[in-house]
Amino acid sequence: MSFCERKEQIMKIKVDKLTYKEFTEYADSTVAKPIKMTLAFFIGVAIILIIIAMSKPSFEGAVTPLFWCVGILAFLLIVSNASINTAFKKSGLASTNCSYTFMEDGMKIAMGKLKGDLEWKYVKYVKETKNLWIMRVPNSQFIIPKRCMNEDEWESFINTYIPEDKIKRMKYKRSTPERTKDDDSED
């Protein structure tokens, strides 16, 4: 009998196949975004150098290598996007249903035919993005879309069972409600 079977179930979340948009958001929140931003920065620097080189006759010989540099960096940026698509297809997340059963002292995980238990002490962090919660554990990460959960219940749960220093919340959360047509008529 596992530790989770002895405890009362607090919350259950079922994830019906991860979408490509969600996987891309996950990838951007981990390693992909810094790589893309670095490539874009160097493309920008190379373009500025091309503009400077084209305006000064003394740099005339530098234009061709700079064009090659921009081309190679742009190619790497395209390849990084394609690699995310390939990783998504190979991951099987587009066709795998997952369920997470959260307990007082851990969680039960079921991903397709794989099943396991995890104690809270092994959670490195829980990270919030715009549409996801990402739970990092040794050698793995669990991606939980917000569309699959009751966010108030989830907030209450993580505030109770996950130490605050392990919760990485979104920095720029939109806190003001959107204006409606009725709001405009009151002005």
N, C-alpha and C positions, 0 to 999 in steps of 0.2 A: 504494500500500500504506500503510495507516495504522500509527501507532506500535504499536497493540495487536496487530497481526498479526505483528509481529516478536518479541514476547515470549511467554514460556511462560504459559499460563493458570494462575493460582493458585487461583481459586475462582469458581464460577458459582452464581448464585442466580436461581431462576425464581419470579416472583410471579404467581400465578393469580388475577387479579381482586382488587382491594382491597375489603374489606367496609365497610359504612356505619359500623360501630363503629370500625374502624381509621381511617377518614377523619375521624370526629369527634374521635378522640384526636389525630390530626395537627393538626386545626384548633384544638383546645384548647391544643396545645403551641406554637402560633404566635401568632395574634391573637385567636381567639374567647374564650378563657378570661378574659383581662384585661377584655374588653368585658363579658362576662356578670357577672364579679365586681363591676365598677364599677356596673352597673345594679342588681344585687342590693343593693349597699351603699346606693345612693341610695333604693331602695325601703324598706330598713330604716330609714333616717334619716327618710323621709317618714312611715312608720307611727309612729315614736316621736313625731314632731311632731304627728301626728293625736291620739295618746293624750294628749299634754300639752295640746293645744288643747281637747280635749273635757272635760278636767278643770278648766280655768280659764275662767271666764265672760268674761274680757277678751279671749280669743283666739277667741271664738265664730265670727267671720266668716272665720277662717282655715281652718276645717275643710273646706269645699267645695273651695277651690283645692288643698288637700293631697290630697283624694280624687282629684281630677283628675290631680295629679302622680303618685300611685301607679298609677293606671290607665294613664297614658301610659308610665311606666317599665316596667310589667308587659307592656304591648303591645310595647314595643321589645325586651324580653327574649324574648318569643315569636317576634317577627320575626327576631331573631338566630339562634334555633334553626332556624327555617324556612329562613333563607338558607343555612345549612350544608347542609341537605337538598337545596336547589336546586343549590348549588355541586357537591355530590357527583354529582347526576344529570347536570349539564352537563359535568362533567370527563371523563366517559367511563371513569373508573378502575374502575367496576363491571363493565365489559365488555372491558377491555383487559388482555391478558397482557403482562407485562414480563419481561425477563431482563437481568441484569447479569453481565458477565464481568469479573472483577477480575484485573488484571495488575500486574506490578511497578511500572510507571510510569504507570498509568492504568486506565481501564475502558471497556468497550464497553457501550453501552446499546441495547436494542431494546424499543420500546414500540409495539405494534401494527405499523404500517407504517413508523414512524419509527425510524431507526437513527443512532447517532453514537458518537464517541469523546470521552473526556474525560481530560485529564492531571490528576494529583493536585494540581498547583500551583493549579488553579482551584477546588478545594474550599475553601469558606469555613469550614465546620464540619460535623461529624457529631454528631448529637444523639440521645441515647437517651431513650425514653419507656418506659412499662410494657410495651407490646407491639410497639414499632416502633423502627427506626433511621431517622432523617431526615438525608439528605445535602443540604446547601445549597450550591449553586453559583450563579454570577451568573445572574440571571433565571429560576431554576428550583429545584425541590427534588425529590429522589427519595425516595419512601416505601418502605421495605423492612420488611415485617412479620417479626417474629422467628419466626413459625410456619413461615416459608419457608427458614430457615437453620439451620445447625449453629452454635449460639452460641459454642462453644469455638473453632471454626475462625475465626469472624468476629472474636472478641476478639483472637486471635493475629494475624490479618490487620491489623486497624486499629492495633494496638499496634506493628506492624512498619512500616507504610507511611503512616500518618497521624500528623502531629506531635501530641503530647499536648495542646498548647494549642488545637488545633482539635477536640478530642473533648469533648463536653458530656455527661457521664454523668448518669444518674438520681441525684438526691440521696438519696432515701430507699428504697434497695433493701432488700428483705427478705432478711436474711442467715441467719436461723435456719431450719432445716428444720421443717416442720410435724410436730406430735406425732402418733404413730400409736397405735393401740390397745395395741400391745405396749409402748410407752413408758410408758403409764399403769399397766400391771401391775407395772412395776419399782419404782414409788414405795412 
